[in-house]
């Protein structure tokens, strides 16, 4: 079931947290910067994946990390931009949602919290992304918490 929330995604107690990222190894603004500060091991793994040319649209980078306050979390790095300077594209979101659906279906995940992908610094319209998200994820038998843009 998908539910919609306002507030700080990083305070959510979900099993998995989705971090929207670019594919050039920079977490300099928005939710990605918040994840960089909260989960340093995730950031280092993301940088290594960039150096190894493993970051791509439609390919998730899944990392287990620990935060002193939040505890153990599975971080799902979801590329929504090819470069931090460029906007997101709706096709990137669809590719990422396909990968996310597969990951969530194939793993023992009870809950996931995620931002509205591509709708912050990516510049996409939430009213267009929301039906894409619902079309891909609504049938999954788990708790999906989407943090809407402010």
Backbone as CSV, one residue per row, in Angstrom:
resi,resn,N_x,N_y,N_z,CA_x,CA_y,CA_z,C_x,C_y,C_z
1,UNK,0.836,-1.177,0.000,0.000,0.000,0.000,0.885,1.246,0.000
2,UNK,0.514,2.205,-0.804,1.250,3.468,-0.871,0.530,4.502,-0.012
3,UNK,1.302,5.164,0.854,0.776,6.285,1.629,1.678,7.490,1.377
4,UNK,1.116,8.671,1.550,1.832,9.907,1.253,2.041,10.700,2.532
5,UNK,3.241,11.272,2.645,3.648,11.941,3.873,4.341,13.257,3.561
6,UNK,4.375,14.118,4.563,5.179,15.341,4.554,6.199,15.179,5.679
7,UNK,7.313,15.852,5.553,8.286,15.803,6.638,9.623,15.239,6.211
8,UNK,10.360,14.740,7.197,11.740,14.292,7.019,11.799,12.789,6.790
9,UNK,12.071,12.394,5.572,12.187,10.982,5.204,13.215,10.268,6.076
10,UNK,14.281,10.953,6.462,15.341,10.314,7.241,14.922,9.978,8.668
11,UNK,13.772,10.443,9.095,13.261,10.080,10.420,12.291,8.908,10.350
12,UNK,12.068,8.379,9.165,11.126,7.271,8.975,11.743,5.964,9.458
13,UNK,10.931,5.103,10.047,11.432,3.826,10.577,11.314,2.667,9.587
14,UNK,11.146,2.953,8.312,11.030,1.906,7.289,12.301,1.057,7.231
15,UNK,12.143,-0.180,6.748,13.292,-1.078,6.557,14.299,-0.486,5.580
16,UNK,13.786,0.081,4.488,14.628,0.630,3.417,14.302,2.103,3.217
17,UNK,15.338,2.864,2.911,15.177,4.268,2.564,15.720,4.470,1.159
18,UNK,14.976,5.190,0.325,15.408,5.462,-1.044,16.075,6.834,-1.094
19,UNK,17.269,6.849,-1.662,18.043,8.065,-1.861,18.119,8.336,-3.358
20,UNK,17.554,9.445,-3.809,17.625,9.772,-5.236,18.952,10.465,-5.515
21,UNK,19.661,9.958,-6.532,21.027,10.395,-6.819,21.221,10.661,-8.308
22,UNK,22.395,11.204,-8.633,22.829,11.325,-10.022,23.840,10.213,-10.297
23,UNK,24.305,10.139,-11.522,25.241,9.065,-11.881,26.693,9.542,-11.966
24,UNK,26.988,10.736,-11.430,28.358,11.242,-11.497,29.038,11.330,-10.130
25,UNK,28.488,10.649,-9.135,29.168,10.527,-7.852,29.124,11.735,-6.946
26,UNK,28.188,12.648,-7.174,28.086,13.861,-6.358,26.773,13.852,-5.577
27,UNK,26.885,14.002,-4.258,25.708,14.185,-3.400,25.833,15.568,-2.773
28,UNK,25.511,16.602,-3.545,25.779,17.959,-3.105,24.588,18.791,-2.688
29,UNK,23.355,18.329,-2.978,22.162,19.115,-2.659,21.005,18.191,-2.309
30,UNK,20.003,18.781,-1.706,18.735,18.092,-1.488,18.843,16.839,-0.638
31,UNK,17.997,15.876,-0.970,17.919,14.639,-0.192,19.234,13.869,-0.252
32,UNK,19.931,13.926,-1.383,21.207,13.209,-1.505,22.232,13.739,-0.500
33,UNK,22.293,15.046,-0.318,23.209,15.626,0.661,22.834,15.187,2.075
34,UNK,21.546,15.145,2.367,21.101,14.675,3.683,21.529,13.223,3.911
35,UNK,21.392,12.379,2.887,21.844,10.988,2.994,23.358,10.914,3.162
36,UNK,24.087,11.740,2.432,25.553,11.748,2.537,25.970,12.008,3.981
37,UNK,25.314,12.962,4.623,25.648,13.307,6.003,25.189,12.247,7.000
38,UNK,24.047,11.640,6.752,23.489,10.664,7.697,24.096,9.271,7.560
39,UNK,24.506,8.910,6.349,24.994,7.553,6.075,26.324,7.607,5.318
40,UNK,27.434,7.877,6.020,28.721,8.032,5.346,29.206,6.776,4.620
41,UNK,28.913,5.589,5.140,29.326,4.357,4.452,28.619,4.256,3.097
42,UNK,27.350,4.606,3.061,26.605,4.603,1.801,27.268,5.549,0.797
43,UNK,27.649,6.731,1.269,28.295,7.697,0.375,29.605,7.145,-0.189
44,UNK,30.415,6.519,0.657,31.683,5.945,0.180,31.436,4.842,-0.846
45,UNK,30.437,4.010,-0.612,30.100,2.948,-1.570,29.607,3.546,-2.889
46,UNK,28.839,4.612,-2.803,28.355,5.325,-3.994,29.529,5.895,-4.791
47,UNK,30.497,6.501,-4.110,31.680,7.044,-4.784,32.476,5.930,-5.462
48,UNK,32.608,4.778,-4.787,33.318,3.635,-5.384,32.570,3.122,-6.611
49,UNK,31.259,3.074,-6.527,30.454,2.627,-7.673,30.626,3.590,-8.845
50,UNK,30.693,4.888,-8.553,30.945,5.865,-9.613,32.312,5.619,-10.251
51,UNK,33.340,5.452,-9.431,34.698,5.234,-9.948,34.775,3.972,-10.802
52,UNK,33.963,2.970,-10.456,33.943,1.705,-11.205,32.957,1.736,-12.375
53,UNK,32.376,2.918,-12.628,31.404,3.093,-13.723,30.196,2.157,-13.586
54,UNK,29.721,2.008,-12.343,28.585,1.129,-12.065,27.279,1.887,-11.854
55,UNK,27.317,3.204,-11.883,26.097,3.987,-11.695,25.447,4.241,-13.045
56,UNK,24.160,3.943,-13.144,23.433,4.150,-14.396,21.950,4.316,-14.102
57,UNK,21.282,5.029,-14.965,19.829,5.142,-14.872,19.247,3.728,-14.957
58,UNK,18.299,3.428,-14.070,17.666,2.110,-14.068,18.434,1.045,-13.306
59,UNK,19.560,1.407,-12.709,20.355,0.461,-11.922,20.446,0.988,-10.491
60,UNK,19.915,0.238,-9.558,19.948,0.639,-8.158,21.270,0.239,-7.528
61,UNK,21.715,1.025,-6.565,22.866,0.681,-5.737,22.325,0.508,-4.327
62,UNK,22.329,-0.726,-3.838,21.736,-1.043,-2.541,22.853,-1.282,-1.531
63,UNK,22.822,-0.523,-0.437,23.882,-0.552,0.569,23.256,-0.666,1.956
64,UNK,23.822,-1.525,2.790,23.428,-1.578,4.200,24.341,-0.642,4.974
65,UNK,23.747,0.220,5.784,24.515,1.198,6.548,23.877,1.348,7.924
66,UNK,24.601,1.999,8.822,24.118,2.214,10.185,24.206,3.698,10.499
67,UNK,23.157,4.209,11.122,23.110,5.580,11.600,22.910,5.502,13.107
68,UNK,23.593,6.344,13.870,23.515,6.272,15.331,22.092,6.431,15.855
69,UNK,21.285,7.215,15.185,19.911,7.445,15.636,18.944,6.466,14.983
70,UNK,19.076,6.263,13.680,18.134,5.423,12.932,18.456,3.939,13.004
71,UNK,19.685,3.604,13.361,20.085,2.201,13.412,20.421,1.661,12.031
72,UNK,20.311,0.334,11.891,20.618,-0.351,10.632,19.555,-0.020,9.589
73,UNK,20.000,0.379,8.407,19.085,0.686,7.306,19.646,0.139,6.006
74,UNK,18.749,-0.249,5.137,19.118,-0.561,3.764,18.829,0.684,2.945
75,UNK,19.874,1.208,2.317,19.746,2.409,1.497,19.683,1.975,0.037
76,UNK,18.651,2.422,-0.650,18.488,2.136,-2.075,18.785,3.425,-2.833
77,UNK,19.962,3.489,-3.437,20.340,4.653,-4.239,19.704,4.505,-5.617
78,UNK,18.847,5.432,-5.969,17.987,5.391,-7.152,18.385,6.558,-8.065
79,UNK,19.137,6.307,-9.137,19.532,7.397,-10.027,18.337,8.012,-10.767
80,UNK,18.215,9.331,-10.624,17.149,10.068,-11.309,17.707,11.111,-12.271
81,UNK,19.031,11.279,-12.262,19.687,12.267,-13.121,21.001,11.685,-13.629
82,UNK,21.353,12.033,-14.856,22.645,11.591,-15.375,23.778,12.478,-14.870
83,UNK,23.473,13.718,-14.564,24.468,14.658,-14.055,23.759,15.603,-13.106
84,UNK,24.456,16.044,-12.068,23.812,16.919,-11.092,23.364,18.234,-11.715
85,UNK,23.996,18.655,-12.798,23.619,19.912,-13.446,22.395,19.779,-14.348
86,UNK,22.049,18.565,-14.709,20.964,18.335,-15.669,19.672,17.953,-14.955
87,UNK,18.525,18.227,-15.570,17.257,17.822,-14.956,17.024,16.319,-15.080
88,UNK,16.125,15.835,-14.263,15.647,14.456,-14.395,14.763,14.365,-15.632
89,UNK,14.504,13.148,-16.073,13.570,12.910,-17.168,12.578,11.845,-16.718
90,UNK,11.352,11.935,-17.216,10.323,10.971,-16.820,10.735,9.546,-17.173
91,UNK,11.427,9.371,-18.285,11.869,8.022,-18.667,12.859,7.457,-17.650
92,UNK,13.666,8.324,-17.026,14.600,7.861,-15.997,13.831,7.342,-14.783
93,UNK,12.746,8.024,-14.460,11.942,7.619,-13.305,11.300,6.262,-13.578
94,UNK,10.771,6.072,-14.762,10.160,4.786,-15.124,11.192,3.666,-15.028
95,UNK,12.387,3.889,-15.565,13.430,2.863,-15.494,13.793,2.545,-14.046
96,UNK,13.914,3.577,-13.232,14.234,3.377,-11.826,13.124,2.674,-11.067
97,UNK,11.881,3.031,-11.360,10.749,2.373,-10.700,10.670,0.900,-11.083
98,UNK,10.994,0.572,-12.327,11.036,-0.842,-12.729,12.066,-1.601,-11.908
99,UNK,13.243,-1.011,-11.743,14.298,-1.650,-10.949,13.898,-1.744,-9.482
100,UNK,13.271,-0.695,-8.968,12.838,-0.693,-7.571,11.777,-1.758,-7.337
101,UNK,10.817,-1.864,-8.239,9.777,-2.885,-8.102,10.399,-4.280,-8.075
102,UNK,11.344,-4.528,-8.955,12.010,-5.830,-8.989,12.734,-6.092,-7.665
103,UNK,13.497,-5.110,-7.184,14.224,-5.284,-5.924,13.268,-5.568,-4.771
104,UNK,12.218,-4.779,-4.658,11.276,-4.949,-3.553,10.544,-6.283,-3.644
105,UNK,10.266,-6.745,-4.856,9.576,-8.024,-5.061,10.459,-9.213,-4.720
106,UNK,11.754,-9.084,-4.949,12.681,-10.202,-4.797,13.352,-10.268,-3.428
107,UNK,13.109,-9.292,-2.582,13.752,-9.248,-1.268,12.702,-9.146,-0.170
108,UNK,13.105,-9.512,1.013,12.192,-9.529,2.154,12.084,-8.126,2.754
109,UNK,11.369,-7.266,2.059,11.192,-5.879,2.488,9.749,-5.711,2.948
110,UNK,9.579,-5.198,4.152,8.237,-4.941,4.682,7.804,-3.502,4.474
111,UNK,8.804,-2.592,4.465,8.468,-1.175,4.329,9.616,-0.420,3.666
112,UNK,9.238,0.596,2.914,10.217,1.456,2.248,9.705,2.891,2.289
113,UNK,10.616,3.822,2.552,10.289,5.248,2.517,11.101,5.878,1.401
114,UNK,10.457,6.730,0.630,11.134,7.316,-0.525,10.644,8.731,-0.789
115,UNK,11.504,9.560,-1.396,11.038,10.874,-1.835,10.267,10.730,-3.140
116,UNK,9.673,11.799,-3.582,9.041,11.832,-4.907,10.180,11.885,-5.919
117,UNK,10.465,10.796,-6.627,11.681,10.744,-7.444,11.694,11.756,-8.589
118,UNK,12.791,12.525,-8.626,12.970,13.504,-9.689,12.247,14.819,-9.491
119,UNK,11.519,14.960,-8.387,10.658,16.137,-8.220,11.264,17.259,-7.377
120,UNK,12.421,17.032,-6.794,13.090,18.102,-6.062,14.004,18.851,-7.007
121,UNK,15.296,18.630,-6.846,16.280,19.279,-7.722,16.220,18.760,-9.153
122,UNK,15.535,17.647,-9.374,15.378,17.113,-10.731,14.400,17.896,-11.583
123,UNK,13.509,18.657,-10.925,12.622,19.554,-11.650,11.369,18.951,-12.264
124,UNK,11.078,17.681,-11.981,9.884,17.067,-12.574,8.621,17.457,-11.812
125,UNK,7.494,17.368,-12.481,6.183,17.701,-11.928,5.639,16.496,-11.154
126,UNK,5.418,16.670,-9.852,4.925,15.587,-9.004,3.595,15.034,-9.512
127,UNK,2.756,15.875,-10.061,1.460,15.410,-10.562,1.617,14.483,-11.770
128,UNK,2.751,14.518,-12.435,3.033,13.582,-13.532,3.798,12.355,-13.047
129,UNK,4.627,12.529,-12.038,5.408,11.403,-11.502,4.542,10.489,-10.643
130,UNK,3.623,11.066,-9.886,2.788,10.283,-8.964,2.066,9.125,-9.657
131,UNK,1.400,9.331,-10.802,0.750,8.188,-11.453,1.752,7.151,-11.983
132,UNK,2.948,7.571,-12.350,3.978,6.614,-12.766,4.349,5.719,-11.591
133,UNK,4.552,6.346,-10.442,4.904,5.617,-9.226,3.784,4.657,-8.830
134,UNK,2.569,5.146,-8.829,1.433,4.296,-8.452,1.256,3.143,-9.429
135,UNK,1.435,3.400,-10.712,1.287,2.358,-11.719,2.299,1.238,-11.569
136,UNK,3.488,1.570,-11.088,4.546,0.562,-10.932,4.517,-0.135,-9.578
137,UNK,4.169,0.583,-8.506,4.376,0.045,-7.161,3.114,-0.279,-6.368
138,UNK,1.955,0.181,-6.809,0.736,0.042,-6.001,0.354,-1.397,-5.698
139,UNK,0.720,-2.336,-6.565,0.309,-3.726,-6.351,1.259,-4.517,-5.453
140,UNK,2.325,-3.901,-4.976,3.262,-4.621,-4.110,2.680,-4.781,-2.710
141,UNK,2.867,-5.953,-2.088,2.298,-6.214,-0.766,3.199,-5.726,0.370
142,UNK,3.518,-4.450,0.355,4.341,-3.889,1.417,3.962,-2.441,1.637
143,UNK,4.509,-1.871,2.688,4.221,-0.500,3.083,5.185,0.438,2.355
144,UNK,4.660,1.234,1.427,5.470,2.189,0.670,5.062,3.586,1.114
145,UNK,6.004,4.305,1.702,5.747,5.649,2.227,6.462,6.661,1.344
146,UNK,5.695,7.485,0.667,6.260,8.466,-0.256,6.197,9.842,0.399
147,UNK,7.350,10.485,0.483,7.436,11.832,1.031,7.303,12.817,-0.116
148,UNK,6.176,13.513,-0.111,5.845,14.425,-1.207,6.717,15.677,-1.159
149,UNK,6.899,16.307,-2.332,7.683,17.553,-2.360,7.013,18.626,-1.508
150,UNK,7.830,19.492,-0.962,7.293,20.573,-0.114,6.586,21.621,-0.940
